[in-house]
């Protein structure tokens, strides 16, 4: 049951990894250097790259600033965390 919950949670992500990895490579940034410049932990960057966590809006703003991309582009990659119960099936 727990595995199924994790799989469903993964569907909510907008695959931040697919957006972030090429940006880091283009800027020549390692995840460690990127984390330092954004003021977040290395672990957070690795979680974003693994599509297991998503950044807050405030962190996404800092990430866009460091990457030199428009905020609108970054926010398109951001899917807010859902709260509350999932809808009932059936």
N, C-alpha and C positions, 0 to 999 in steps of 0.2 A: 504494500500500500504506500509506504513512504517513497519508494522509487517512482511510482506513478505521480505522486504529488510534485516531485522534483521535475519530472518530465513536463508536466503541465505548466510549471512555473517558467521553464525555459521558453515556452511559446510566447511569453509576454515580452521578451527582450527583442530589441531591434538590431541585434547583432552588432553591438558597438565595436567588437573586435575587427570586423571587416572594414569599418571606417577608420579606426584608430591606428592599426598596424601600418598601412601605407603612409599615413601622415607622419608617424614617428620615423619611418625609414626615409621619407623625403627630407625631413629636417635633420636627419642624422642623430636622432636622440635615442638613447637607450631607455628602457623603462625606468631605471634608477634615476637617471638625469631628469627625465620628464617628471617623475614624482617629486623630486627636489624642487624643480622650477614651479610646479603647481602647488607646492606646499601640502602634499598628501603623502601617505606612506607608499613604499614600494609594493607592499602587499595589496593595497587598493588597486594599483595599476594592473597588477597581475590578475586580480579578480575581474577587472573590467575586460582584460584581454581574453580571459577564459569564459566570458559571458555568464559569470555566476553572480555578479553584483552590478549595480548601475550607480553612477555618480549622482549626487544631489545636483540641483540646478546651480547652486553656488560653485560647486566644483567644476561643473561643465563650463561655466563662464570662465573660470581660470584656465581650464584646459584649452578652450578656444583661443584665449589670449596668448598662451604659450605657443600654440600651433600656428597662430597667425591666420586663423580662418574666421569667417563671419559667425557671429553668435547664432544666427538663424540656421546655418548649416549644422552646427553642433546640436542645437535643440531639436532638429529633425531626427537625430540619432537617439535622442533621449525619450524614453517612455516612462512616464511617472509610475511609481509603485502603486499598485492597486491596494486599496484598503477594504476591510470588511469581508464578508463571506462571498465566495464565488456563487454565481447563479445556479439554482437547482436545475438539474437535468430532468427532462421527462415530461 
